Each structure stands twice: as structure tokens, then as C-alpha cells.
Amino acid sequence: MIHLAADAAAIQPGLPDIQLLLIAAGLVVLGGFFAMTDAALGAVSPARAGELAREGVRGARTLQIVASDAVRHINLLLLLRLICELTATTLAALVAVDTWGAGWRAALVTASAMTVVSFVVVGVAPRTIGRQNAYAVGRATAPLVRWLGRALNPLASLLILIGNAVTPGRGFREGPFATQVELRELVDLAEQRGVVESGERQMIHSVFELGDTIAREVMVPRTDMVWIEGGKNGRQALALFLRSGFSRIPVIGENVDDVLGILYLKDVIRRSEGDLDREPDVPVSEIMRDATFVPESKPVDDLLSEMQAARTHLVIVVDEYGGTAGLVTIEDILEEIVGEITDEYDNERPPIEHLADGAVRVAARVPVEDLSELFDVDLPTDEVETVGGLLAQALGRVPIPGAEATVDGLHMVAEGVVGRRNRIDTVLVRRASHDNDDNNEDSDERQPADV
């Protein structure tokens, strides 16, 4: 009897610890439920919820009501989740202290265990479920959330006031504002109802994405830039404009990183009517205009607004070291909204076309390996991948129609342009003769900047 009483006395203190752990586990699960509901409400659009309500989907009407006042309910859910997590951590700490005593071991075990449990059970799994099944979770939990909002409305309102007081700016005193999520949902609903076309919906979504796009993503890279040296004269510049098809060209000094300004075709034409006849050697540095420089991390939507305000159609993009990374035009930004812009002269051609005189016309984007196999020669592929890139590497600059070079016994001539950026469309390739080898020595003079 004495031994049984002693065993009972030893077991009795362990029962409260088990109960505390069970309560803590329940609070963690409850906190995960609130986190899941919070994540779901953050991804729910009142417009889509209203559409589901009109279709008679169960729980959609309540979800629409809750989503229309999402700020108040999300603040309340955040409060309830924190209460559950902190209470569960406190109970776990009491059990750890009862087991190992008050010390670093109990604190370390409690912190480690609750961090892992809270991260997995409250932070990751429930939020993933809530975001992946936002409307299903929202419809299921909306009645409870609405009831909690009514019961704890004074507390939720107090929390909003406190949050606005400590947050810079005006806060959300008048409720939630329209978000991109809701606007995107409205556009998708409009397409489903036939109000907007599929292309219009894509353009609207592209407008939203402008805020997340930077200048580096839309710029013409420096390798594709057509430029002219500041020492060239007006007649050479006019020939460059006519051959390249561009109306604005950067003017450089010692190298491409030294951009002096922007040369406009209209300015050259106006000057050609007078001074160029009397002074044919007037340098383009006296005709050019000042250039505008922007960092490559500039958001595209801000850049578009600034270019519109300054009435600037072309800006130079610089990297973090101050070097020229590329250039951006208003058309580049518009292409992010409406897609690639081409003109009526762009024709579809076969990638490889054999001509009667033995020459081969290949698309500029044909891989160099294909050209090597076609002529049974070993062409360099270390730094370039396409025929157009191979020609540009041989020339040392961007090729334009008429530019020619000889590489490993193949004579290449650039033909035509395609797209708004006037990229080379095709390259005429034939085996080089001795005359072509001699002409290749001054092929650089055929480039636009040396006309």
C-alpha cells in the first residue's frame, strides 16, 4: 500500500503538464486556422465574391460582406493568431520549467520547439492552403469571421486606430482601398462577360506589370545600339539615318560609355538646307541635343511619366558603374503593353534560302553551327550564337543593310531590317573570293558611322 501511494504521488504531478501541452497544441492549431483565414481574405476579391454570390454559390454572400471590410477583419485575425501563439508558448515554457527547472535549458528548448512548430503549423502550411484555396476557405470561414467581427468590433476598431496612430501616413481610416488583385479580378470578369476582348485584358494586365518592370528589362542593349562619333559631319550622319532607318541616334566621344548627346534626323535635315552646303564638314557635336540619363533600376512606369513630362523620346540607360547599358525609347515601353511593334515591310522568310548564283540567304537569328554545317567550315562560336551576332563581331559594331565582312572564308552582307528596332533581317553568305578579301580591309568604312 505504501508503494502504491508513492507511485500515485509520483504520477500525479505529470498530469497537469500533459494537459498544458494538449492545450498548447490546440492553441497552435487554432492559430494556424486564423493564419489560413487571414491569407485567404488577403487574396479574395469582393468583386469575384459578388459574382459567385450572384451565381448562387453557398457562403459567397457572407464572404463578399467580410471581404468588403477586409482591413478590420484581418486585424482581428492577426490579434487572435498572436494570442494563440503567445499563450501556447507560455504554456510550453511552464512545462519546460517544471521539467528542467528555471534555466537556460528550459528557455532553449521552449524557444526552439515553438519556433519550429509556429513556423510550420502556423506560418507555412495554413498560409499555403489559404492562398491556394482562397475562395473555398473564405466561404467556409466567412460566417465565423463575420460573427467574430461583430462580437469584437470595439476591439478591432481600437486596433485600427492604434495602428493608424503609429503608422506614417493617413493609414486606412476610411477602410481598404482598391488593390491590383481586385482590379485584375474585375478585368477577368469583364472578359468572361464579353465586355472586353482578350487582347484588351492582356494590355490592362501589362499596365499593372509596368510598376514591377525596370528600365534594364525593356532597354535596347548597348550591343544593339547604332551610334555615331562626335567628330563625324552632317552628311555622314544623314547617310547613317537613311541606311539605319532610325530618327534618333546617340553621339559618342571616345567610346560607347562616353555618350555626348542625341542626334535628331530633323535637326540634320534643317541644317542640311543651309549650313551643310556651305560648311559640309560641320561636326554632329554642334547639331546634337543634350542626352537624358537614367539608371537601369528605374521603374518603367515612372520613366514613362518623366519622358512624357519632358517630351523626351529617347533616354540613355547607365549601369551602376556609370557605363552605358543601353537606351530606352517610348516605343520600347509601349511594346510592354501592346506587344512587339512591326511595320508593313516585315515579311516572313524561310530561315535558309539557296539562291541561283550559289549564295545562301540566311536569317540573322540562324545559329552559327547551322551555317558552319551548310558551308562545311569551322566558324567561331565562343562569343556569339547567331549569324547576325557573328557579323556584328566581325564588324565591331551593329550591322545595318549593306554592311559586309569576311569570316573564315565566308563573305557576309547584311540585308534588310525587321521590327521597330531595325534589327538585321537576313544575311547574304557566299564563299569569299580574293576581291572580297581585299574589300574586307575597308569594310568598316561601309558602316554607318563612317559613311
C-alpha positions as CSV (number, residue, x, y, z in Angstrom):
1,M,0.0,0.0,0.0
2,I,2.8,2.4,0.8
3,H,4.5,1.7,-2.5
4,L,1.2,2.3,-4.4
5,A,0.7,5.6,-2.7
6,A,4.2,6.7,-3.6
7,D,3.7,5.7,-7.2
8,A,0.4,7.7,-7.4
9,A,2.1,10.7,-5.8
10,A,4.8,10.5,-8.5
11,I,2.4,10.2,-11.4
12,Q,0.0,12.9,-10.2
13,P,2.3,15.9,-10.9
14,G,2.7,14.8,-14.5
15,L,-0.9,15.1,-15.4
16,P,-1.1,18.9,-15.5
17,D,2.0,19.0,-17.8
18,I,0.2,16.8,-20.3
19,Q,-2.9,18.9,-20.1
20,L,-0.9,22.1,-20.7
21,L,0.8,20.5,-23.7
22,L,-2.5,19.5,-25.2
23,I,-3.9,23.0,-24.6
24,A,-0.8,24.5,-26.2
25,A,-1.2,22.1,-29.2
26,G,-4.8,23.1,-29.6
27,L,-3.9,26.8,-29.5
28,V,-1.2,26.3,-32.2
29,V,-3.8,24.6,-34.4
30,L,-6.3,27.4,-33.8
31,G,-3.6,30.0,-34.6
32,G,-3.0,28.1,-37.9
33,F,-6.7,28.3,-38.6
34,F,-6.6,32.1,-38.1
35,A,-3.5,32.4,-40.3
36,M,-5.1,30.4,-43.0
37,T,-8.2,32.6,-42.9
38,D,-6.0,35.7,-42.9
39,A,-4.1,34.5,-46.0
40,A,-7.4,33.6,-47.8
41,L,-9.0,37.0,-47.1
42,G,-5.9,38.8,-48.4
43,A,-6.3,37.1,-51.8
44,V,-10.0,37.4,-52.1
45,S,-11.6,40.0,-54.3
46,P,-15.0,41.4,-53.3
47,A,-15.9,41.7,-57.0
48,R,-15.3,38.0,-57.6
49,A,-17.1,37.1,-54.4
50,G,-20.1,39.1,-55.5
51,E,-20.0,37.3,-58.8
52,L,-20.1,34.0,-57.0
53,A,-23.0,35.2,-54.9
54,R,-25.0,36.1,-58.0
55,E,-24.3,32.5,-59.2
56,G,-25.8,31.2,-56.0
57,V,-22.6,29.7,-54.6
58,R,-23.1,28.9,-50.9
59,G,-21.3,31.2,-48.5
60,A,-20.3,33.7,-51.2
61,R,-22.6,36.4,-50.0
62,T,-21.1,36.3,-46.5
63,L,-17.6,36.2,-48.0
64,Q,-18.4,39.3,-50.0
65,I,-19.5,41.2,-46.9
66,V,-16.4,40.2,-45.0
67,A,-14.0,40.9,-47.9
68,S,-15.6,44.4,-48.4
69,D,-14.3,45.3,-44.9
70,A,-11.2,43.2,-45.1
71,V,-8.9,45.5,-43.0
72,R,-11.0,45.3,-39.9
73,H,-11.3,41.5,-40.1
74,I,-7.7,40.9,-41.0
75,N,-6.5,43.0,-38.0
76,L,-8.8,40.9,-35.8
77,L,-7.5,37.7,-37.2
78,L,-3.9,38.8,-36.6
79,L,-4.7,39.6,-33.0
80,L,-6.3,36.2,-32.4
81,R,-3.4,34.4,-34.0
82,L,-0.9,36.3,-31.8
83,I,-2.9,35.5,-28.7
84,C,-2.9,31.8,-29.6
85,E,0.8,31.7,-30.4
86,L,1.9,33.6,-27.3
87,T,-0.4,31.6,-25.0
88,A,0.9,28.3,-26.4
89,T,4.5,29.5,-26.0
90,T,3.8,30.4,-22.4
91,L,2.2,27.0,-21.6
92,A,5.1,25.2,-23.2
93,A,7.5,27.3,-21.2
94,L,5.7,26.3,-18.0
95,V,6.1,22.7,-18.8
96,A,9.8,23.1,-19.7
97,V,10.4,24.9,-16.4
98,D,8.6,22.1,-14.5
99,T,10.7,19.5,-16.2
100,W,14.2,21.0,-16.3
101,G,13.8,23.9,-13.8
102,A,14.2,27.6,-14.4
103,G,17.3,28.0,-16.5
104,W,18.9,28.2,-20.0
105,R,17.9,24.6,-20.9
106,A,14.2,25.3,-20.4
107,A,14.4,28.6,-22.3
108,L,16.4,27.0,-25.2
109,V,14.0,24.0,-25.6
110,T,10.9,26.2,-25.4
111,A,12.2,28.7,-28.0
112,S,13.5,26.0,-30.4
113,A,10.4,23.9,-30.2
114,M,7.9,26.7,-30.5
115,T,9.8,28.4,-33.3
116,V,9.7,25.2,-35.4
117,V,6.1,24.5,-34.6
118,S,4.9,28.0,-35.2
119,F,6.8,28.3,-38.5
120,V,5.4,25.0,-39.9
121,V,2.0,24.8,-38.3
122,V,1.1,28.5,-38.3
123,G,3.4,30.2,-40.8
124,V,3.8,27.8,-43.8
125,A,1.1,25.1,-44.1
126,P,-2.0,27.2,-43.3
127,R,-1.0,30.2,-45.3
128,T,-0.2,28.0,-48.3
129,I,-3.6,26.3,-48.0
130,G,-5.3,29.7,-47.6
131,R,-3.7,31.2,-50.7
132,Q,-4.1,28.2,-52.9
133,N,-7.8,27.8,-52.0
134,A,-8.7,31.4,-51.2
135,Y,-12.4,31.3,-52.2
136,A,-13.1,27.9,-50.8
137,V,-11.5,28.7,-47.4
138,G,-13.1,32.1,-47.4
139,R,-16.6,30.8,-48.0
140,A,-16.2,28.2,-45.2
141,T,-14.8,30.6,-42.6
142,A,-16.7,33.8,-43.5
143,P,-19.6,33.2,-41.1
144,L,-17.3,32.7,-38.2
145,V,-15.2,35.7,-39.1
146,R,-18.2,37.8,-39.5
147,W,-19.5,36.8,-36.1
148,L,-16.1,37.5,-34.5
149,G,-16.1,40.9,-36.2
150,R,-19.5,41.7,-34.7
151,A,-18.5,40.5,-31.2
152,L,-15.1,42.1,-31.1
153,N,-15.9,45.1,-33.2
154,P,-14.9,47.7,-30.5
155,L,-11.5,45.9,-30.0
156,A,-10.9,45.7,-33.8
157,S,-11.7,49.4,-34.2
158,L,-9.4,50.3,-31.4
159,L,-6.6,48.3,-33.0
160,I,-7.1,50.1,-36.3
161,L,-6.9,53.5,-34.5
162,I,-3.7,52.4,-32.7
163,G,-2.3,51.1,-36.0
164,N,-3.0,54.3,-37.8
165,A,-1.5,56.3,-35.0
166,V,1.8,54.5,-35.1
167,T,2.0,54.1,-38.9
168,P,3.3,57.0,-41.1
169,G,0.7,58.5,-43.4
170,R,-3.0,58.5,-43.3
171,G,-3.5,54.8,-42.8
172,F,-6.8,53.1,-43.6
173,R,-9.2,55.3,-41.6
174,E,-11.8,55.0,-44.3
175,G,-11.4,51.3,-45.0
176,P,-9.5,49.4,-47.6
177,F,-8.6,50.9,-50.9
178,A,-8.9,49.1,-54.3
179,T,-5.9,46.8,-54.9
180,Q,-4.4,45.4,-58.0
181,V,-5.8,42.0,-57.1
182,E,-9.4,43.3,-57.1
183,L,-8.8,45.3,-60.3
184,R,-7.3,42.2,-62.1
185,E,-10.3,40.2,-61.0
186,L,-12.7,42.8,-62.4
187,V,-10.8,42.7,-65.7
188,D,-11.0,38.9,-65.9
189,L,-14.8,39.1,-65.1
190,A,-15.2,41.7,-67.8
191,E,-13.6,39.4,-70.3
192,Q,-15.7,36.4,-69.3
193,R,-18.9,38.5,-69.8
194,G,-17.7,39.8,-73.2
195,V,-17.2,43.4,-72.1
196,V,-13.5,43.4,-73.1
197,E,-11.6,41.4,-75.6
198,S,-8.8,39.0,-74.7
199,G,-6.2,41.4,-76.1
200,E,-7.6,44.3,-74.1
201,R,-7.4,42.2,-70.9
202,Q,-3.8,41.4,-71.6
203,M,-2.9,45.0,-72.2
204,I,-4.6,46.0,-68.9
205,H,-2.6,43.4,-67.1
206,S,0.5,44.6,-68.8
207,V,-0.2,48.1,-67.4
208,F,-0.3,46.7,-63.9
209,E,3.1,44.9,-64.5
210,L,4.8,48.2,-65.5
211,G,5.2,49.0,-61.9
212,D,7.3,45.9,-61.4
213,T,9.4,46.4,-64.5
214,I,12.6,48.3,-64.6
215,A,14.4,50.0,-67.4
216,R,17.0,47.2,-67.8
217,E,14.3,44.8,-68.8
218,V,12.9,46.9,-71.7
219,M,16.0,48.7,-73.0
220,V,17.9,48.2,-76.2
221,P,21.2,46.8,-75.0
222,R,24.4,48.6,-76.0
223,T,25.3,45.7,-78.3
224,D,22.2,46.6,-80.5
225,M,22.7,50.3,-80.3
226,V,23.5,52.3,-83.5
227,W,25.7,55.3,-82.7
228,I,27.9,57.9,-84.4
229,E,31.1,59.5,-83.3
230,G,31.0,63.2,-82.4
231,G,33.7,64.0,-85.0
232,K,31.6,62.9,-87.9
233,N,30.0,65.5,-90.1
234,G,26.4,66.2,-91.0
235,R,26.5,64.5,-94.4
236,Q,27.8,61.3,-92.8
237,A,25.1,61.5,-90.2
238,L,22.4,61.9,-92.8
239,A,23.7,58.8,-94.7
240,L,23.6,56.9,-91.4
241,F,20.0,57.9,-90.7
242,L,18.9,56.8,-94.2
243,R,20.7,53.5,-94.0
244,S,19.8,52.5,-90.4
245,G,16.2,53.7,-90.5
246,F,16.4,55.4,-87.1
247,S,15.4,59.0,-86.5
248,R,17.4,59.5,-83.3
249,I,21.0,58.2,-82.7
250,P,23.3,58.7,-79.8
251,V,26.5,60.6,-80.3
252,I,29.6,59.2,-78.6
253,G,33.0,60.5,-77.7
254,E,35.9,58.2,-77.0
255,N,33.8,55.1,-76.7
256,V,30.2,53.9,-76.2
257,D,30.4,54.7,-72.5
258,D,31.0,58.4,-73.4
259,V,27.6,59.5,-74.7
260,L,27.8,63.2,-75.6
261,G,24.2,63.7,-76.7
262,I,21.4,62.7,-79.1
263,L,21.4,63.5,-82.8
264,Y,17.9,64.0,-84.4
265,L,17.2,63.5,-88.1
266,K,15.0,66.6,-88.2
267,D,17.9,68.7,-86.9
268,V,20.3,67.3,-89.5
269,I,17.7,67.9,-92.3
270,R,17.2,71.5,-91.2
271,R,20.9,72.1,-91.0
272,S,21.4,70.4,-94.4
273,E,19.2,73.0,-96.1
274,G,21.6,75.8,-95.2
275,D,24.9,75.3,-93.4
276,L,25.8,71.9,-94.7
277,D,26.0,73.2,-98.3
278,R,28.4,76.0,-97.2
279,E,30.1,74.0,-94.4
280,P,29.9,70.3,-95.3
281,D,32.3,69.4,-92.5
282,V,30.2,70.8,-89.6
283,P,30.6,68.1,-86.8
284,V,27.5,66.4,-85.4
285,S,28.6,67.6,-82.0
286,E,27.3,71.0,-83.0
287,I,23.9,69.7,-84.1
288,M,23.2,67.2,-81.3
289,R,20.9,67.8,-78.3
290,D,21.6,67.0,-74.7
291,A,21.0,63.4,-73.6
292,T,18.9,62.3,-70.7
293,F,20.5,59.6,-68.5
294,V,18.5,57.2,-66.2
295,P,19.7,54.3,-64.0
296,E,18.9,50.8,-65.2
297,S,16.9,50.2,-62.0
298,K,14.4,52.9,-62.9
299,P,10.8,51.7,-62.7
300,V,9.3,51.8,-66.2
301,D,6.0,53.5,-65.1
302,D,7.9,56.3,-63.5
303,L,10.2,56.6,-66.5
304,L,7.2,56.8,-68.9
305,S,5.7,59.7,-66.8
306,E,9.0,61.6,-66.8
307,M,9.6,61.1,-70.5
308,Q,6.1,62.4,-71.3
309,A,6.5,65.4,-69.0
310,A,9.9,66.2,-70.5
311,R,8.8,65.4,-74.1
312,T,11.7,63.1,-74.5
313,H,11.5,60.1,-76.8
314,L,14.9,58.5,-76.0
315,V,17.0,58.2,-72.9
316,I,20.3,56.6,-72.2
317,V,20.4,53.8,-69.6
318,V,23.5,53.7,-67.4
319,D,24.6,50.8,-65.1
320,E,25.8,51.1,-61.5
321,Y,29.3,51.9,-62.7
322,G,28.3,54.8,-64.9
323,G,28.8,52.9,-68.2
324,T,26.3,52.8,-71.0
325,A,24.0,49.8,-70.6
326,G,21.6,50.7,-73.4
327,L,18.8,53.0,-74.4
328,V,15.1,53.2,-73.9
329,T,12.5,54.8,-76.2
330,I,8.8,55.4,-75.6
331,E,8.1,52.7,-78.2
332,D,10.1,50.2,-76.0
333,I,7.7,51.0,-73.1
334,L,4.6,50.8,-75.3
335,E,5.8,47.4,-76.5
336,E,5.5,46.2,-72.9
337,I,1.8,47.0,-73.2
338,V,0.7,46.2,-76.7
339,G,3.4,43.7,-77.7
340,E,6.1,43.7,-80.4
341,I,5.6,46.5,-83.0
342,T,6.5,45.8,-86.6
343,D,5.8,47.5,-89.8
344,E,4.3,46.7,-93.2
345,Y,7.7,45.9,-94.7
346,D,8.3,42.9,-92.4
347,N,7.9,39.7,-94.4
348,E,8.2,36.1,-93.2
349,R,11.2,34.4,-94.9
350,P,12.5,30.9,-94.7
351,P,15.5,30.6,-92.4
352,I,17.7,29.3,-95.1
353,E,17.3,30.1,-98.8
354,H,19.6,28.9,-101.6
355,L,20.0,31.4,-104.5
356,A,20.7,30.7,-108.2
357,D,24.2,32.2,-108.1
358,G,25.4,29.9,-105.3
359,A,24.9,32.3,-102.5
360,V,22.7,31.5,-99.5
361,R,20.4,33.9,-97.7
362,V,20.0,33.0,-94.0
363,A,18.0,34.7,-91.3
364,A,20.1,36.7,-88.9
365,R,18.9,34.5,-86.0
366,V,20.1,31.2,-87.6
367,P,22.6,29.5,-85.3
368,V,26.3,29.7,-86.3
369,E,26.5,25.9,-86.1
370,D,23.9,25.6,-88.9
371,L,25.9,28.0,-91.1
372,S,29.1,26.0,-90.4
373,E,27.5,22.8,-91.5
374,L,26.0,24.5,-94.5
375,F,29.4,25.6,-95.9
376,D,31.5,22.9,-94.1
377,V,33.7,25.4,-92.3
378,D,34.7,25.8,-88.7
379,L,33.2,29.2,-87.5
380,P,33.9,30.6,-84.1
381,T,31.0,30.1,-81.6
382,D,32.7,31.0,-78.3
383,E,31.2,34.5,-78.0
384,V,28.3,34.6,-80.4
385,E,25.4,32.2,-81.2
386,T,23.7,33.6,-84.3
387,V,24.8,34.7,-87.8
388,G,23.8,38.2,-87.1
389,G,26.0,38.2,-84.0
390,L,28.9,36.7,-85.9
391,L,28.6,39.6,-88.5
392,A,28.4,42.2,-85.7
393,Q,31.5,40.7,-84.0
394,A,33.5,40.8,-87.3
395,L,32.4,44.4,-87.9
396,G,32.9,45.6,-84.3
397,R,29.5,47.3,-84.3
398,V,25.9,46.8,-85.0
399,P,25.4,45.8,-88.7
400,I,23.0,47.7,-90.9
401,P,21.9,46.9,-94.5
402,G,25.0,46.9,-96.8
403,A,27.5,46.2,-94.0
404,E,29.8,43.3,-95.1
405,A,32.7,41.3,-93.7
406,T,34.6,38.1,-94.4
407,V,34.9,35.5,-91.7
408,D,36.9,32.2,-92.2
409,G,36.4,32.3,-95.9
410,L,32.7,33.3,-95.9
411,H,31.7,36.7,-97.2
412,M,28.6,38.0,-95.4
413,V,26.5,41.0,-96.4
414,A,23.7,42.3,-94.1
415,E,20.3,42.7,-95.8
416,G,17.1,44.4,-94.8
417,V,15.8,45.2,-91.3
418,V,12.9,43.8,-89.3
419,G,10.9,45.2,-86.4
420,R,10.7,48.6,-84.9
421,R,14.3,48.4,-83.6
422,N,15.5,47.8,-87.2
423,R,17.4,44.6,-86.5
424,I,19.1,42.9,-89.4
425,D,16.6,40.5,-91.0
426,T,18.8,38.4,-93.3
427,V,22.5,37.9,-94.2
428,L,23.7,37.0,-97.7
429,V,26.5,34.5,-97.4
430,R,28.8,33.2,-100.2
431,R,32.3,31.8,-100.3
432,A,34.8,34.6,-100.3
433,S,36.9,35.4,-103.4
434,H,40.2,37.3,-103.5
435,D,38.4,40.5,-104.4
436,N,36.1,40.2,-101.3
437,D,39.1,39.6,-99.1
438,D,40.7,42.8,-100.4
439,N,37.4,44.8,-99.9
440,N,37.0,43.5,-96.4
441,E,40.0,45.5,-95.3
442,D,37.9,48.7,-95.6
443,S,34.6,47.1,-94.8
444,D,34.5,49.2,-91.6
445,E,34.1,52.2,-93.8
446,R,30.8,50.8,-95.1
447,Q,29.4,51.1,-91.6
448,P,27.0,53.9,-91.0
449,A,29.2,56.0,-88.7
450,D,32.0,56.1,-91.4
451,V,29.9,56.9,-94.5
